[in-house]
Amino acid sequence: MMATNGKDACGLKGEQSSVSLNGSSDSFTNKSKSSVVNGAAAEAPCHSKLQNGGTGPERFSFSSEPTVEDIRRMQAEFTDERDWNQFHQPRNLLLALVGEVGEVSELFQWRGEVAEGLPDWTESEREQLGQELSDVMIYLVELAEKCRVDLPQAVLRKMALNRLKYPASKVHGSAKKYTEYKD
């Protein structure tokens, strides 16, 4: 399960279905009534308030399940069942992650600029992208586990640091690096 159509965030509940990852016996509930195809909603999600305080086009949102911890646990079980921990050391996981990022890059190669939402992509291309991005996330989560980095907490700390480096009042609408801004 890659994404919901945003209805969970709008307080609507629907049918439940279970999804397993990597052949694991664990199931996770999808509370969305609408179908999700390759991470794209079949129905338009509710209108959300944008960060700048205005309302506008829909923001994409991920499903609430599985969590990063769920993904870590499912991958750990998958690896344990196959006795692959002997191969999954940090360096090997990093190299596998880089390889998977290369596979994502290959899908975008020679396309020029690609519009948000990938409107010109076929369902097959979207499915392939979903699989490759999933591989990237799985390896990233497993690498963080092997390095004992609590990834969700690290993200919170990094976002706080980014807010200090890039105050909205100074950087709004600019792509300069934080070292290029003057006080």
C-alpha positions, 0 to 999 in steps of 0.5 A: 500500500503506497498511498491513500486518496486523502480521505483518512485525513479528512475523517472519512472511514470506509472499507477495510482491506489488508495488505502484506509487504514482502510476503510477510504474514503481517497485515495492515488496514487500509481505511480508504473506500476509494481504490488506490492504484500505484499510489494515485487515488482513483477519486479526488481527495478533500481540499486541504489547507496549504502551509502558507495558510491558503487553500488551493490544489490538493496536497498528496498524502501518504497512508497512515499505515504501515508506519516506518516501524512497521516497515522496519519490522516487516523487512527484519522478519523477511530478512531473518526468514531467509538468513540474509542478515549475514549479507545485510551489513551497513556498507552492503545496504548502502550500495544496494540503496544506491543501486535502487536509486539508480533504477529510479533515475533510469525511469526518469532518464531522457524524459526531460521535466516531468509534471507532478502527478506523472500525468504522461506516464502509463500505469505500467510505468507508475507501477514500476516507479512504485516498486523501485521507490519501495526498494529505496525505502526498504533499504533506507529503513534497513540501513538506518536500523543497522546503523541504530539511527531512529529515522523518524526522530532523526527526521524531526531533528533535521527538520528543526535544523532546516527551519533554522538554516532556512527561515521562511522570511529569508528564503521564501521563493529562493533556491539559494543554499543557506550559506548564500543568505545574508543577515 
